[in-house]
Amino acid sequence: MHGGRSSAVVVAAAVLLLLLTACPGGSEQASGRLDAAQLVHDVEQDLSGDPGHDALRALIVQVHGKPVVEKYFAGASSDSYWETASVTKSFLSTLVGIAIADGKISGVDATLAELLPSHAGQMTPPVARTRLRHVLTMTGGFPGSEADLLADMSSPDPVGTILRGSRGARGGFAYSDEGAHIVAAILAEATGSSVLEYARDRLFAPLGIESEPAFEARITPTGPIAEELARKYVAADFAWPTDSRGTHTGWGLLKLRPLDMVKLGQLFLDHGRWRGKQVVPASWVRDATSAQVQGADGNYGYEWWVTEADGEPAYQALGFGGQLIEVVPSRDLVVVMATEIDPSRAPDSGLSPTLLGQVVNDTIAPAVAR
């Protein structure tokens, strides 16, 4: 469901157990021609009928590269870090585009047998023939059960376990957190470094996204150790946990500040350029945010959802509980929303990302057009 009711955070319910109230303080910035206060009021009105309306912690509306709304709620601030859930996938996809440009990956037609030679013996022939494009577009035949994902992440061989459970690219779109984790494994094997190390060097540092210190604990089964790790995760600022073998989770659990999410949206709005430097190939930005396949909940690119806002082409990174990056190129618009999610109440915690998309469509994008 647009990544919004993704199993990633249902798994986090077992991994993290609960999210504590975090990050005191608050700030607000508004500038530009829009009536920022009115726009914030209208968004709050749009969300007020949802049971999770009080989960919203950040709303940022950026036009022409400048924030016209930067509003934080319930004691949050610009320094508050939140779990981005499936927005993690869009960051991961961006790293794939960079790795292809770096010559680390031959392209989206490379097969899993070529990309994961260390696991070739664990692949059936259909899985071995599955291409990277299938994995990125959720057509790779990977399972999506939240119970299986938690077991996979804490198993002795998470990647091998996922590969053995895949049917290969035989059917249509099927949203899979396991498949997204295979992308993380591909990146690690192709670059010869951890996903986080590669992200720091080729994406986070250029964009000025702070990632040190980082909470990188390995996922463990439920129990006292898991509970302690959950508390440390909630207390941490930047975080990107790993599976039991040290591969960073490709499906979720990346913790960022909302302004860091804005940077990814602006990078894509500017065709992969950041302050005059081409960080991501413009061709990758175009392909990743173009409809590659059609799913039950809409069009999908390379781990980005492809949609419209106020009748104009748009694309989204969406995460469980109400994590959103939406870009509307014709309006020169980037919208970010972040919520505080409570995995102990999954799948009913936070706000529906679909609802947030409707708010952009019905309220924010039309306001920018005026």
C-alpha positions as CSV (number, residue, x, y, z in Angstrom):
1,M,0.0,0.0,0.0
2,H,2.3,2.7,-1.3
3,G,4.9,1.4,1.2
4,G,2.8,3.0,3.9
5,R,1.5,-0.1,5.6
6,S,4.9,-1.7,4.8
7,S,6.0,-4.7,6.8
8,A,9.2,-2.8,7.5
9,V,7.7,-1.1,10.6
10,V,5.6,-4.0,11.6
11,V,8.9,-5.7,11.9
12,A,10.2,-2.7,13.8
13,A,7.4,-3.4,16.2
14,A,9.3,-6.6,17.1
15,V,12.8,-5.1,16.7
16,L,12.2,-1.8,18.4
17,L,9.2,-2.8,20.6
18,L,8.1,0.8,21.1
19,L,9.2,4.3,20.3
20,L,9.6,6.7,23.2
21,T,8.7,10.4,23.1
22,A,11.9,12.1,21.9
23,C,13.6,15.3,21.0
24,P,12.4,18.3,23.1
25,G,12.3,21.8,21.7
26,G,10.8,23.3,18.6
27,S,11.3,25.8,15.8
28,E,9.4,27.3,12.9
29,Q,10.4,29.2,9.8
30,A,8.2,30.7,7.2
31,S,9.1,32.9,4.3
32,G,8.2,33.7,0.7
33,R,4.9,34.7,-0.9
34,L,2.8,31.9,0.5
35,D,0.7,32.5,3.6
36,A,2.7,30.0,5.6
37,A,0.5,30.1,8.7
38,Q,-2.6,29.6,6.6
39,L,-1.0,26.7,4.8
40,V,0.0,25.0,8.0
41,H,-3.5,25.5,9.4
42,D,-5.1,24.0,6.2
43,V,-2.8,20.9,6.4
44,E,-3.7,20.4,10.1
45,Q,-7.3,20.7,9.2
46,D,-6.8,18.1,6.4
47,L,-5.2,15.7,8.9
48,S,-7.5,16.4,11.8
49,G,-10.0,13.7,10.9
50,D,-7.4,10.9,11.0
51,P,-6.9,9.1,14.3
52,G,-3.2,9.5,14.0
53,H,-3.2,13.3,13.3
54,D,-1.3,13.9,16.5
55,A,1.7,11.9,15.2
56,L,2.9,14.6,12.8
57,R,6.2,16.0,13.9
58,A,7.5,18.0,10.9
59,L,6.1,19.7,7.8
60,I,8.5,21.3,5.4
61,V,7.4,22.9,2.1
62,Q,10.2,24.1,-0.1
63,V,9.7,26.1,-3.3
64,H,12.5,27.2,-5.6
65,G,15.0,25.7,-3.2
66,K,13.9,27.8,-0.2
67,P,11.6,26.7,2.7
68,V,8.3,28.6,2.7
69,V,7.1,26.4,5.6
70,E,9.3,24.7,8.2
71,K,7.0,23.7,11.1
72,Y,7.7,21.3,13.9
73,F,5.1,19.8,16.2
74,A,4.8,18.4,19.7
75,G,8.2,19.5,20.9
76,A,10.1,18.3,17.9
77,S,12.8,20.5,16.3
78,S,15.1,20.7,13.3
79,D,17.5,18.5,15.2
80,S,15.0,15.7,15.8
81,Y,15.7,12.4,14.1
82,W,12.9,10.1,13.0
83,E,12.7,6.7,11.6
84,T,12.1,7.1,7.9
85,A,10.6,3.6,7.3
86,S,10.4,2.8,3.6
87,V,11.8,6.2,2.6
88,T,15.0,4.3,3.3
89,K,14.4,2.4,0.0
90,S,14.5,5.6,-2.1
91,F,17.9,6.5,-0.5
92,L,19.1,3.0,-1.3
93,S,17.9,3.3,-4.9
94,T,19.8,6.6,-5.2
95,L,23.0,4.8,-4.1
96,V,22.4,2.2,-6.8
97,G,22.3,5.0,-9.4
98,I,25.6,6.4,-8.1
99,A,27.2,2.9,-8.1
100,I,26.3,2.4,-11.7
101,A,27.8,5.8,-12.6
102,D,30.9,4.8,-10.6
103,G,31.2,1.6,-12.6
104,K,30.6,-0.6,-9.5
105,I,27.5,-2.0,-11.0
106,S,27.1,-2.7,-14.8
107,G,23.5,-1.6,-14.9
108,V,19.9,-2.5,-14.1
109,D,20.0,-5.5,-16.5
110,A,22.7,-7.2,-14.4
111,T,21.5,-10.5,-12.9
112,L,21.5,-11.6,-9.3
113,A,24.0,-14.3,-10.2
114,E,26.4,-11.6,-11.5
115,L,25.7,-9.2,-8.6
116,L,25.8,-11.6,-5.7
117,P,28.4,-14.3,-6.8
118,S,29.0,-15.1,-3.1
119,H,25.4,-16.3,-2.9
120,A,25.1,-17.9,-6.3
121,G,24.9,-21.4,-4.8
122,Q,21.7,-20.4,-2.9
123,M,19.8,-19.3,-6.0
124,T,17.5,-21.4,-8.1
125,P,17.9,-20.8,-11.8
126,P,14.9,-18.3,-12.0
127,V,16.4,-16.3,-9.1
128,A,19.8,-16.3,-10.6
129,R,18.3,-14.9,-13.8
130,T,16.4,-12.2,-12.0
131,R,17.7,-8.7,-12.9
132,L,18.5,-5.7,-10.8
133,R,15.6,-3.8,-12.4
134,H,13.2,-6.5,-11.2
135,V,14.4,-6.1,-7.6
136,L,14.2,-2.3,-7.8
137,T,10.7,-2.3,-9.2
138,M,9.3,-5.0,-6.8
139,T,8.8,-7.5,-9.6
140,G,11.6,-9.9,-8.4
141,G,9.3,-12.5,-6.8
142,F,10.5,-11.9,-3.3
143,P,8.3,-12.6,-0.3
144,G,6.9,-9.8,1.9
145,S,5.8,-11.3,5.2
146,E,6.8,-9.2,8.2
147,A,7.2,-12.3,10.3
148,D,9.6,-13.8,7.8
149,L,11.5,-10.5,7.5
150,L,12.3,-10.4,11.2
151,A,13.4,-14.0,11.1
152,D,15.5,-13.4,8.1
153,M,17.3,-10.4,9.5
154,S,18.3,-12.2,12.7
155,S,19.1,-15.5,11.0
156,P,22.7,-16.7,10.5
157,D,22.6,-15.9,6.8
158,P,19.9,-13.2,6.1
159,V,20.7,-12.7,2.4
160,G,20.9,-16.4,1.7
161,T,17.6,-17.0,3.5
162,I,15.9,-14.3,1.4
163,L,17.3,-15.7,-1.8
164,R,16.1,-19.2,-1.1
165,G,12.6,-17.9,-0.5
166,S,12.4,-16.0,-3.8
167,R,10.5,-17.4,-6.8
168,G,12.4,-15.2,-9.2
169,A,11.0,-12.6,-11.6
170,R,7.9,-14.6,-12.8
171,G,5.0,-12.3,-12.0
172,G,4.0,-8.7,-11.5
173,F,4.4,-6.1,-8.8
174,A,4.6,-7.4,-5.2
175,Y,5.9,-5.0,-2.6
176,S,8.7,-6.7,-0.7
177,D,11.0,-5.5,2.1
178,E,13.1,-8.6,1.6
179,G,13.7,-7.6,-2.0
180,A,14.8,-4.1,-0.8
181,H,17.3,-5.8,1.5
182,I,18.8,-7.7,-1.4
183,V,19.5,-4.3,-3.0
184,A,21.5,-3.4,0.1
185,A,23.5,-6.6,-0.2
186,I,24.1,-5.9,-3.9
187,L,25.5,-2.5,-3.0
188,A,27.8,-3.9,-0.3
189,E,29.2,-6.6,-2.6
190,A,29.6,-4.3,-5.6
191,T,31.3,-1.5,-3.7
192,G,33.4,-3.6,-1.3
193,S,32.3,-1.4,1.6
194,S,29.3,-1.2,3.9
195,V,26.2,0.6,2.6
196,L,26.7,3.3,5.1
197,E,30.4,3.8,4.2
198,Y,29.5,4.2,0.6
199,A,26.5,6.5,1.4
200,R,28.7,8.7,3.5
201,D,31.3,9.0,0.7
202,R,29.1,9.4,-2.3
203,L,25.8,10.9,-1.0
204,F,25.7,12.0,2.6
205,A,28.9,14.0,2.6
206,P,28.1,15.9,-0.7
207,L,24.6,16.8,0.6
208,G,25.9,17.7,4.1
209,I,23.9,15.0,5.8
210,E,25.5,14.3,9.2
211,S,25.9,10.6,9.9
212,E,28.4,10.4,12.7
213,P,28.2,9.0,15.2
214,A,25.9,6.3,13.9
215,F,23.8,3.7,15.7
216,E,24.5,0.5,13.7
217,A,23.5,-2.3,16.0
218,R,22.7,-5.7,14.5
219,I,19.1,-6.9,14.6
220,T,18.5,-9.7,17.2
221,P,15.5,-11.8,18.0
222,T,13.1,-10.5,20.6
223,G,14.1,-10.7,24.2
224,P,16.0,-8.6,26.8
225,I,18.9,-7.8,24.3
226,A,16.4,-6.7,21.7
227,E,14.6,-4.5,24.2
228,E,17.9,-2.8,25.2
229,L,18.8,-2.2,21.6
230,A,15.4,-0.7,20.9
231,R,15.9,1.8,23.7
232,K,19.3,2.8,22.3
233,Y,17.9,3.1,18.8
234,V,15.2,5.5,20.0
235,A,17.7,7.5,21.9
236,A,20.1,7.7,19.0
237,D,20.3,10.5,16.5
238,F,21.5,9.2,13.1
239,A,21.0,5.4,12.9
240,W,21.1,2.7,10.4
241,P,20.9,-0.8,11.9
242,T,22.2,-4.0,10.1
243,D,21.1,-7.6,9.8
244,S,22.9,-10.2,11.8
245,R,25.8,-10.2,9.3
246,G,26.3,-6.5,9.2
247,T,24.4,-5.5,6.0
248,H,22.5,-2.3,6.6
249,T,18.8,-2.7,6.4
250,G,17.6,-1.9,2.9
251,W,13.9,-1.7,3.8
252,G,13.8,0.7,6.6
253,L,15.1,1.9,10.0
254,L,17.3,4.7,8.6
255,K,16.9,7.6,11.0
256,L,17.3,11.1,9.6
257,R,16.2,14.7,10.2
258,P,13.4,16.0,8.1
259,L,15.8,18.5,6.6
260,D,17.9,15.6,5.4
261,M,14.9,14.2,3.6
262,V,14.4,17.6,2.0
263,K,17.9,17.4,0.6
264,L,17.2,14.2,-1.3
265,G,14.0,15.7,-2.7
266,Q,15.8,18.9,-3.8
267,L,18.7,16.8,-5.3
268,F,16.2,14.9,-7.5
269,L,14.3,18.1,-8.4
270,D,17.6,19.5,-9.6
271,H,18.2,16.5,-11.8
272,G,20.9,15.0,-9.5
273,R,22.9,18.2,-9.1
274,W,23.8,19.7,-5.7
275,R,25.5,23.1,-5.5
276,G,26.9,22.7,-9.0
277,K,28.1,19.2,-8.7
278,Q,26.4,16.2,-10.4
279,V,26.0,13.8,-7.4
280,V,23.5,11.4,-9.2
281,P,23.3,11.0,-12.9
282,A,20.3,13.0,-14.4
283,S,19.4,9.8,-16.4
284,W,19.0,7.9,-13.1
285,V,16.8,10.6,-11.6
286,R,14.6,10.4,-14.7
287,D,14.4,6.6,-14.8
288,A,14.0,6.1,-11.1
289,T,11.1,8.5,-10.9
290,S,9.4,7.3,-14.1
291,A,6.7,4.6,-14.1
292,Q,8.6,1.4,-14.7
293,V,5.7,-0.9,-13.5
294,Q,2.1,-0.6,-12.4
295,G,1.2,-1.9,-9.0
296,A,-2.2,-2.2,-7.2
297,D,-1.6,1.1,-5.5
298,G,-0.1,3.1,-8.4
299,N,2.9,3.4,-10.6
300,Y,6.4,2.5,-9.4
301,G,9.8,3.5,-10.6
302,Y,13.1,2.4,-9.0
303,E,12.0,2.4,-5.4
304,W,10.0,5.7,-5.9
305,W,6.3,6.0,-6.3
306,V,5.2,7.9,-9.4
307,T,2.0,10.0,-9.1
308,E,0.4,13.4,-9.7
309,A,-0.2,16.5,-7.6
310,D,-2.8,19.0,-8.6
311,G,-2.8,17.5,-12.1
312,E,1.0,17.8,-12.5
313,P,3.5,14.9,-12.6
314,A,5.0,14.1,-9.2
315,Y,6.9,11.4,-7.4
316,Q,7.2,10.2,-3.8
317,A,9.3,8.4,-1.3
318,L,6.8,7.0,1.2
319,G,7.2,5.3,4.5
320,F,5.0,3.6,7.1
321,G,3.1,5.9,9.5
322,G,3.4,9.0,7.4
323,Q,7.0,9.6,6.2
324,L,6.9,11.5,2.9
325,I,9.2,13.1,0.4
326,E,7.2,14.4,-2.6
327,V,8.5,16.3,-5.5
328,V,6.4,18.3,-8.0
329,P,8.9,19.5,-10.7
330,S,6.5,21.9,-12.5
331,R,5.9,23.7,-9.2
332,D,9.6,23.6,-8.2
333,L,8.2,22.0,-5.0
334,V,9.5,19.6,-2.4
335,V,7.3,18.6,0.5
336,V,8.5,16.6,3.5
337,M,6.4,15.2,6.3
338,A,7.7,13.2,9.2
339,T,5.7,11.5,12.0
340,E,6.5,9.7,15.2
341,I,5.4,6.1,14.8
342,D,4.7,3.6,17.5
343,P,5.4,0.1,16.2
344,S,3.7,-1.4,19.2
345,R,0.5,-0.3,17.6
346,A,1.3,-1.3,14.1
347,P,-0.2,-1.3,11.6
348,D,-2.4,1.5,13.0
349,S,0.3,3.9,14.2
350,G,0.9,7.3,12.6
351,L,-0.7,8.7,9.4
352,S,-1.3,7.0,6.1
353,P,1.2,8.0,3.5
354,T,-1.6,7.9,1.0
355,L,-3.4,10.6,3.1
356,L,-0.3,12.7,3.1
357,G,-0.1,12.4,-0.7
358,Q,-3.7,13.6,-0.8
359,V,-2.8,16.6,1.3
360,V,-0.1,17.6,-1.2
361,N,-2.5,17.1,-4.1
362,D,-5.5,18.9,-2.6
363,T,-3.9,21.6,-0.4
364,I,-0.1,22.2,-0.8
365,A,0.4,22.0,-4.6
366,P,-2.6,24.2,-5.3
367,A,-1.4,26.8,-2.8
368,V,2.0,26.9,-4.5
369,A,0.3,27.4,-7.9
370,R,-1.4,30.6,-6.7
